[in-house]
Amino acid sequence: MVGVDSNMTTESILAATFWIGCCWTLYAYAGFPTLAALLAAIGQGRPANPAPNGVLPPVTIIVPAYNEEQSVASKIRNVLVAEYPRALVEVLVVSDASTDRTNDIARSFEKDGVRLIVQERRRGKTAGLNRAVELARGSIVVFTDANATYAPEALGTLAGYFSDPSIGLVTGYTEYATTNNGAVAEATNAYTSLERVIKRAESRWGCCVGADGAIFAMRRSLYRPLRADDINDFVLPLSVVEQGYRCVFAEEACCSEQPGTSLESEFRRQSRITNRTLRALWRHRHLLNPLRYGLFSFFLFSHKWVRFLAPVFLALSAVSLALLARTSTVYLVAALSALIGVALSAVSKPEVTFHRSSWGRLLGFLNTFFTINAAVLQGWWKFLRGQRDVTWQHDRSTV
């Protein structure tokens, strides 16, 4: 009788673990976005809108670069022809000890007012940003990527929001081109579409959790120096909220980028982002206090902690399902179905199958989903081991 009770207890624990993992993952990717959209619809938060005819502030655009000879010239031209008064635009290129022609190309634009900052040894992106903000002349600093192409009106849209003195940071969003790697780009665009739903709701309450690193702006006076392993597009919004200002989403401000060259490069990127974000979350865990930070604490927990814990719960759910398969036909069928789905997505080549059929597209999404979740788990492993990601090599040189 004791043995039977013990078996039932073990089975109950496994079943509970399985369903908790499923519900956690469902909340991360469907429940929270739905709840966030509902909060935006029924809430009393103040919407943020750019001033149509307000006085535009002087802006400094900071372009961090490491071996970006393929992108830096087109990036500089892109921001110089923006629909924004040229006299109010300053461009700073920060070269992190580049070994290619990046520095020479940036210097060729000195006649256009572009300034080059060179870090003689590799110190990482955040060290370069700290130095650039120190030298910036604009009251608004705009952070971007060397391979991000802004829409002509994007800069003016971002800057227009700062006519509201309560706004400290404004973020736009990125669309990924599908020409080179459709599978990765389509999956990434699906993810960013989900992010836009969430950011639209968070913006209604002035508390966007995180920014898009390729296109966001903030008041220079609110900038606080970053640690070497900080992820700037996450830590800076947290800092702005801590200082009592609003972080909002400008849905009209868009830029475009090429996606990673492969799922392998996306895996490395997501692993690095996870590690750096988890370190930032842990250091800013005081922001989870709802008595002090109100609804922002809920958004922070659901948007980041729940999302980054979802792969952990998903893995626990998968292990529980495998063990439960011995106890019930229902669980056995579920386990076999899951195993077949994982196997098919694992052996498929998304860049080949993605556009061939609906099944190919589904397998492409599943492959990308599992790859990104595996990368998040590796990011957790790096975080728990105390590994710091400060510098890295992008994959665009192989395009």
N, C-alpha and C positions, 0 to 999 in steps of 0.2 A: 504493500500500500504506500509505503514511504517512497519506493522507487517510482510508482505511478505519479504521485504528487510532484516528485522532483522533475520527472519528464514533462509534466503539464506546466510546471513553473518555467522550465527552460524554454518550452515552446511558446509560452505566453510572452516571455521576455523577447524572444526572437521576433515574434509577430508584432509586438509593440515597437521594436526597433525598426522593423521593415516599414510599418505604416508611418511612424514618426519621420523617417527619412523621406518617404514619398511626399508627405504633407509639407515638410520643410522645403523641399525642392519646388513643389507646386506653388507654395507661397512666394518663394524667391522670384520665380519667373512669370507667374500669372496673378497670384493673390495680391501681392503688394502693388504691382502696377495698376491693378483694378481699383484697389483701395485708394491709392494715390490720386487716380483720376477722379474718384468720387469725392475726395476731400477738396480737390480743386473746383469741382462743380458746385458743391454746397457750401464751401467755406466762405469766410468773410475777409480773407486776406486781400491785400492791396495789389492789383496787377501793376506790373511795371511796363511803361511805354516810353519810347524815345521821344524827346522833344522835337517836333517837326521843324521848328524854326529857331531853336535855341542857339546860343553862342557855343560854337564848337571849341573844345579845349585843345591845347598842344599835346601831341601824342608822341611817344617814343616806341618804336617797334623793335623788339629784341629778337634776333635770329641766331640761336645757338647752332654751331656747326662743327662737325668733325668729319673731315674728308668728304665734303659735299660738293666737289667740283662739278658734278653732273646737275646739281639743282640750284646752287646758290645764285648764279646769274639770273636765271628766270625768276627766282624768288624776289630778288631785289627789284627787278623791273616790274614785277607784279604789284608790289606795294608802292612803288614810286608813281604808278599810273592810277592809283586808287582815286575814287571820286571823293576827294578830301583836299582842302586847301594845302597846296604843296608847302607853303611857308610854315605850316603847323605840324609837319611830319618830319621826325628824326628817325633814322635807321641805324641801329647798332648791330654789327655782326660780331659774334663772340666765337672765335676759333679755339677749340680745345686741343691745341698742339697738332693741328692738321698737318699731314705729311704729303698731301697732294697739292693741287693748284688752288685750293680754296682761298688762301690768303691773298694770292696775286689777283684772283678774280674780284674779290671784295675790294681790294685797293683800287682797282680800275674804275670803281664807282665813286671815288673820293670827290671828284668834281661835281657830283650830284648830291654831295652832303652826307654820303654814307661813311660812317666811322667804323674802323676795325679795331677790335680788342683781341689781342693774342695771349692765350695762356701758353707759356713756353713749355710746360710739361702738362701731361694729362691730369686734370683734376676733377673732371666730370662736369655735367651740364649745370648742376645747381651752383657750383662754385662760380661758373661763368655768369650765371644770372645774377648772383649777388654783386659781382663786380659791375655788371652792366647797369643795374638799377642805381648803384652809387653814382654813376656817370651820366645817367639819363637826365635830360632837361625838361621833358614833357611832364605835365601834371598827371597824365594817364600813361601807363605802360601797357603795351600790348605784347603778349607772349604768343609765339608761333613756332612752326617747324620749317626747316629749310626746304622741304618738299611739299609744303601746303600752298595751294593756289587759292587766293581769296577772290570771292565775287567782288566786282567793282564797288558796290555799295556797302560791303561788309564793315569796313573800317568806320565809316560814318555812322552806321547803325549801332555799332558797339559804343562809340563815343557819345552818341546822343542820349543814351540812358543816364549818363552822369550828370545831367541837368537836375536830376533828383538827388539832393544831398544825402539821402538815407542809403543810397546804393553805393556799395564799395567795390563790387566785382560783377562783371557781366561775361557770360560765356556764350559762344555760338556752338556750332556742331560741324562735323566732318562727314562728307559723303565719299565713299571709296569707289574709284573707277573699276569697272569690270573688264577692261580690255586685256589685262595681262593674266590675271588669275581669278576667273569668275567665281569659283567655289568659295575661296576665302573672302572675296569682296562681298558677295551676296550674303554670306553668313554674317560678316561683320556689319554690313548695312542693316540686317535684320536686328542685330544686337543694338546698334545705335538708334534704330527706330523705337525700340523698347525704352532705351535711355531717354529719348525725347519725351515720351509719354510721362515718365517719372519726373524729369526736370521741369516740364511744363507745370506739373502739380506743385513741385517744391518751390518753383519761382513765384507761384501765386502767394506763397507765404514768405517769400524773400529769403529762403534758406536752401538754395541749391547745394547738394552734397557733391562736391567735386566739380571740376570744369573740364572742358575739352582742351587738352594741351596744345593743340594746333591753332586754336582761335579763342583766346579770352583776354580780357583787359581788366585792370584794377587801378585804383588811385595809388599813385606812387607813395603818398604819405602813409598808407596803410601797410606797405611792404615791410615784412620782418625777415631778416636774414635767415636763409635756409641752412639746414644741416646738410652735410655732403651726401647722405643717403636719402634725403627727402625727395618725394615725388611732388614737384611744384604744383601741378594742376589739382592736387588733392589737399596738400598742406596749406596752400595760400587761401583757398576758400574757408577752411577751418579757422585760420587766423583772422580773416575778415569778420566772420560770425562772432568770434571771441571778442572782437573789438566793438561789437554792437552795430555793425552795418549789415546791409542786405546783400545777398548774392542772388542774381537773377539770370534767367535764360532768355537770350535774344533769338527767337526762332527764325528771324529774318536774316541772321548773320551766319553765312555758310562758307565753307571752304572745301576743296577737294584734294584727295591724296591718292597715290597708288597704294594698294594693300601690300602686305608682305609677299615675298616671292614664292613662299610655300607654306604649308602647314607647319613645317619644322621651324621656320622663322617666327611664325605666329606663336608657336609653343614657347620658344625662348622669350619672346616679348611678354606674353602673359605670365610666365613664371617670374620674370623680373618685376613686373608691375605688382603682382601679388605680394612678393616679398617686401617691396618698398611700402606698399599700402598698409600691410599688416603692421609694420613697424610704426607707421604714422598713427594708425588706429589705436595701437597700444599706448603710445605716448599721449594721445588725446582722449583717452577713455573717460576723462572727467566730463566730456561733452555729452555723455550718455545720461547725465542728470537732468531729468525732465523738469524738476523744480526750478532749475536755473535757466535751462535752454529751451524749455517748452517743446513745441512740435518738432524742432530741429533734432532733438534727441531721438524721436521716433523715426524720422527720415534717415538719420545716420545709422541707426541700428538695422532698420529694414533694408536700406539701400546697399550698405557695405557689409556689416557683420553677417547678416543672413545670406547675402550673395556669396561671400567668401567661405562661409561654412557649408553651403549647399553641397559642394563636391565631397566633403567629409561625410555628411549624412547620407549622400547618395552611395558612397562606397560601403558604409555600414549597412545600408539597406540592401545592397547587392549581396553582401556576405550573409546576411540574415536570410535572404530569399534562397540562397544556395543551400543553406542548412535546413530550411523549412521544406524544401522540395522532397525530402525523405518522409515527411509527415502527412502530406495531403496532395491529392491529384491536382487541385486548383493551383497550389503553389508550384507543383512540378511543371504544369503547363506554362505558368507565368515565367518560371526560371528558364525553361527551354526557349520560349519566345524571346526573352531578353537576350539569351545567349546567341541565338540566331541573328538578332538585330545587330548586336555588337560585332559579331564575326563578319557579317556582310559589310558593315560600314568600315571595319578595320582593313579588309582586303580590297575595298574599292579605292579607286583613284579619283577623288572629287573633281580635279581639274579636267578629267576625261569624261566622267559619267554625269557631271552635274546638269548639263543642258540637254541631255539626250532624252530624258523621259521624266515623268513625275517621280518614279521610283529612284531614278538617278539623282534627282534634286533632293529627295528625302535622305538618301544615303549620304549625299554630300553634306547636308546639314548635320546628320548624326555624326559623321566623321569629325566635322569641325567641333561639334558640341563636346564629344568625348575627348578630343585633343585638348581643347581649352580647359576642360575640367581636370584632366590629368596634369596640365601645366599649373593650375591653381594648387593642386595637391603638392607638386614639387615646390611651389612657392612657399607653402606652409612648412615643408621640410627645411628649406633654407632659413626661414624665419626662426623656427624652433632651434636650429643649430647656431643661430647668431650670425649667419653669413650676410654680409652687406654688399649690395650691388650699387656701385658708384659710377663706373664707366662701362661702356659696351660698344660693340661694333655693329652698325646697322647692316642690313642685307641688300640695300639698294644698289650697291656697286655691281651686283651680279645680274641686274635686270637687263 
